[in-house]
Amino acid sequence: MRKQVKGIALLIAVMVFSIVATACGNGGGTSGSGGSVSVGIVLPTKDEPRWVQDEQRFKDALAGTDYTTEILFSQGSSAKEKENVETLLNKGIKILIICPQDGDAAAAAVEAAKKDGVTVIAYDRLITNTDAVDYYVTFDSLAVGAAQGQYLIDNAKASGQPLYLYAGAATDNNAFLFFQGAWEVLQPKIADGTFKIANSSEAEKLKDTKDLSRDQMSSIIGQVTTNWDPNEAKNKAQTHLTAAAADMKGDVSILAPNDGTARSIADVFGSDSEVTSYVITGQDAEQASIQYIIDGKQSMTVFKDVRTLVKDAMGMAVEVLDGKTPETTGSYNNGSVDVKAKQTDVIVVDKENLQKELIDSDYYKAEDFKGL
């Protein structure tokens, strides 16, 4: 009897070990058997809808190929990002697709990948001050900012309209490109008095300078950064409105860098009785912001069809794995080298065209929204 019990216990132990080993080898169902992974992907955070959507799209983009992927999130930490890259290198990846949390800090991680012979593709955000980046897949970031700036110009109500400036994170190269694109469009209208800067003394000092140096942009962004954090954006907007004189309220224009920050800033401006109306920009076409646009609480968003960006990034990875040279459309200097890039176009979306661009294109479903 004891031998039977021991035999059954041993069988159960073997079965449990087998199940655990299989689960570990499959990396949660996204990588291939035996733990081998072809394409490692590192994204910034699971706390923003954009990156969660990208996760599934990357999986879908590789479906039907012989290659495998594993996707890890850095949760806003450069240390976690480096750890994620090391984890993927240990799984034998051939391609690393990475959207850095901090462009400079990510350099060490991709240099480790390069030493292992891994092809590095910077995704959406450029990794800076290293020669270890092979390709960059991105939207035209200058065009994003230019579209935001032009929308504010097209919808200005009167001369001398207060202009509130906000930017992304000072650690993100894209934040500089978005701001540069917007500034180059807005600056002539600031200089001629169409807009008056409401919340940045550094921008006021530079209002007659169209082409800003990196240091000059840094001085402005340092005052108006949101760090891509909606709560920080909300707090800054509250501080700015509390300090604003009456002539800096009324009808106002607001350069908000993305949708998450735009909604927070819009809530603050919308609750101030001395703000008669506001026009506010956004970026990413997040579902919550499309509802805000329908409800008249956000003016526009810059639609970056991440389906195309994901397809471009994964298509580039597959071409490299197949021994081919990917097609590129330009290059970006990252402070160390000119990185070959593939750019994707962007589209301005507001209440007038959101049906055509977002619903008819199957990016969203009509039933996702109220009052459409």
N, C-alpha and C positions, 0 to 999 in steps of 0.2 A: 504493500500500500504506500509506504514511504517513498519507494523508488518511483511509483507512478506519480505521486505529487511532485517529486523533484523533477521528473521528466516534463510534466506539464508546465511547471514554473520556468524551466529552462527554455521551453518552446515559446512561452509568452514573452520572456526577456528578449529572445532573438527577434521576435516579431516587432516588439516595441522599438528596439534598436534600429531595425530595418526601416520602419516608418519614419523615425526621427532623421536618420541619415538621408533618406530620400527627400524629405521636406527641406533639409539644409542645402542639399545639392541643387534643388530647384529654385532656391532664392525666392521663395514666396510665389513661385509660378511664373516669374518673368525671365528667368535665365534657363539655359539649356541643362541637359543631364550632366551629372558629374561636377557641377559647379563652374563649368567653363562658360565664359561670357564673351561675346564678340564686341559688343558696344556698351560701354559704361556711360551712364548719364547722371550728371549731378545738377540738381535744380535748387534755387535759393531757399524756398520755404513752402510748406503745405498750408500756410495761413492765408494765402492769397488765392482767389479762385483761378486766376490766370495759370498758375503753375500746376494746380491740380488737374485742370483741363489738359495742359500739355502732357502730363504723365500718361493719360490714356491715349492721347493722339500719337505719342511716340510708340507705344505698344502696338497700336493699330498699324502704324506706318511700316513696321518690320514684319507684320503678319504675312505669311505666305512666302517668306524667304527662308534660307537655310541658316540665317544668323540669329543670335540671341541677344537679349539686352537685360540690364538690371538698372533700375532708376532709384537714386538715393536723394534725400533732401537734407540741406545744410541747416535749416531752421535759423537763418540769420547769423550763423556763426562761421567765421573763417576757419577756426580750429576744427570744427565739425566737418567743414568742406574738405579740408586736407585729409582728415581721417577717412572720409568717404572715398576720396581718390585712392588712398592707400589700400582700402578694402577692395576696390575694383581692380587695382593693379595685381593684387594677390590672386584674383580670379582669372588672370590671364587676358584682360581686354586688349584688343588691337586698336580700338578707337575710343577716345574720350570726348564726349560732348559735354561741355560745362558752361553753365550760366553763373558767373562768379558773384558772390555776395559783395566782395570788395575787389575791384580790378587789380590793384597793386598786390594785395595779400595773396591772391590766387596764384601769383607767379611761381612761388615755391612748389605748389602742388603740381602745376603743369610741367615744371622743370623735372620733377621726379618722374612724371609720365614719359617725358621726352627721352630721359636716360634709359627707360625700358623699351624704347623703340615704338612707343605708342603715338599715333597721329592725333593731334589735339585740335578740336574744333570749338572755338568760342561761340557760344549760342546767345544771341540777343544782346549781350553785354560784352564789351571788349576787355580782354585781360591785358594789362598794361606793364610796360617796362620789363619785358622779357622777350627773348627770341624763340621761346618754346611754343609759340602758337602757330599752327600751320594754316588754318583757315578761320574765317569769321562769317557766320551767317546772321544777317541782321535786317531789320527794316531800315529805311533811310531816316536816320534819327534827326538829321538837320531838317528834313522835310516835315517830320512830325511837329517840331517846334515852329517852323514857318507856317504850317497850317493853323496851329493854335493862334499865333500872333495875327495872321491875316483875318481870322474869324472875329477877333476882338476889334480890329480896325473896321471891318465891314459892318459891325453892329454897334459902333460907337454912336451915341445919341447927340452929343454936343461937344464943342471945343472945351478943353479943360476938364475932361472927364477923369475922375480918380482911377488910377491903375494900381491894383495890388498884385505884386509879383510873388510867386512861390516856385520852389524848385524841388527836385528829387534829392537823393543823398549825395553828399560831397565825395563819397567813396566810389561812386558809380560814374564811369566815364560817360555813359549815356545821358546822365543828368546834365552834364556840361553841353553835350551836343544838342539836346532838346532846348536848353536855355539859349544857346548860341543861335539856333535856328529862329527862335521866337524874337530874340533881341534884335537880330539883324533886320527883321521886318518891322518891329515896333519902334526901334530907335528914331527913325526919321519923323514918326508921328509924335514921339515924346519931345523931340527937339523943336517941332513946329507948334507945340502947344495943344495938339489934339488930346493928348493924355498928360496928366501930372502924376508923378510917382508918389504913392501914398505911404509906403511902408519900408523903404530902404534908402538910407542916407548914402550908401555906397553907389547905388544905382543913380541917385540924384546927382552925385559928383561926376558920374560918367555919362550923363545923358546926351552929351554932344559927341560921344565916341561910338561909332558904329561897329568897328572891328575891335573887339575886346581881346586882350591877351588872356592866357589861362589864369594868371594871377589876378587880373581884374575881374574875371568871371568868378573866381574863388571868393573874392571879397564880397561880391553881391550874394552869391549862393550861401556863403557863411551866415548871412543875415536872414535869409528867407528859406533855408532848407526845411523840408518836412521829413527828411530821412525815409521817404516813402511810407511813413507811418501816419495813418489817419488820425490817431489820437494826438500826435505831435502837431499835425496840420490844424486840428481843431483848436488846440491851445494857442498856437501862434496867431490864428485868425482872431480869436477872442482878445488876445493881447493887443493886436493891431487896431481892432475896432474900438476897444476901450480907450486907447490913446489918440484915436483919430479926432480931428477937429470937424466941425459941422461941414466945412467945405470939402472934406474928404469922404463924405457920405452921399446921399442922394442916389443918382444913377451911377453905378460903378462897373468897372471891368476887372476881371480877375483871371490872371494866368495861373491855372492849377496844373501841375505836371502830369497827373494821372487820375483815373476814375476814383480810386479809393480815397485819395486826398481831396478830390473835387467834391465828393458827397459831404465829407466832414466840414469843409470850408463853406459849402453852400448852406448847410444847416445853420451855421453861425451867422452868415450874412442874412439869411432868410428870416432869422428871428430878431434882427435889429430893426426896430420901427423907424429909425432914421435912414435906413437904406431903402430908397424908393423902388429900385430895380437893380438887378445885376446880370451880367453876362459872364459865364464861367466856362472855361475849357476843361477838357479831360482827355484821357487816352486809355485804350485797351478794349473799349466796347464791352465792359463787364455788364452782366445781366442787370444787376442792381442799378447801374447808371443808366441803362436804357429805360428802365422804369422811371428814373428821375427825369429823364428827357421827356418822356411821355407826360409826366406830371408837371412839367414846366419848372423843375427845380435844378436842372442842369441844362446848359445850352447846347453843348456838343460833345462829341468824343472823337478821337482819331482812331479809326478802326484799322487795326493791324491784324490781318487774317492769319492767325497763328497756325491754321491748317496748312497754309502755304509755307510758312517758316519751318514748321516741323518737317514737312515733306522735303524741303530743300536741305535741311540738316541731315536727315536720315538718308536722303538720296545721295548726298555727298559721302556719307559714311560707307554706304554700300558700294559706291564707285571705288573708293580707296580699297575696301576689302576685296573687290574684284580685280584689283591691280590697274585701275584706270585713273586718269587725272581729272579731278572735278572741274567743271566749268565755273569761272568766276566773272564778276561784272565790274570790279573795282578793287580798291585797297584802302586800308586805314592805317595811319602811322600810330603805333601804340607807345611811342616814346623810345622804342628800341629798334624796331623794324617796321617795314610796310607789310601788313598782313593782308593776304589775298582775301577778298570778300565777295559774297553773293548777297545782293540787296533785294528786298521785296518792297513793292509799292504800298502806300498807305492811302486811306480814304477818309474824308471828313464825313461824319454822320451827325445829322440833327433830326428834328421832328419831321422835316420835309422828306427825307430820303431813307429813314431807317427801315421802313417796310421793304423797299427795294434791296437795300444793301445787306440787311441782316435776316429778314424773314424769307424773302423770295430766294435768297441764296442758300437757305437751309442752315445758316449759322445758328439761328434760334428758331423756335416754334412760336407761332402767334399766341398759343395758349400759355406761354411762359409769362405773359404780360397782362395787365389790366388796363382797360381804356385805350387799347390800340386801335 
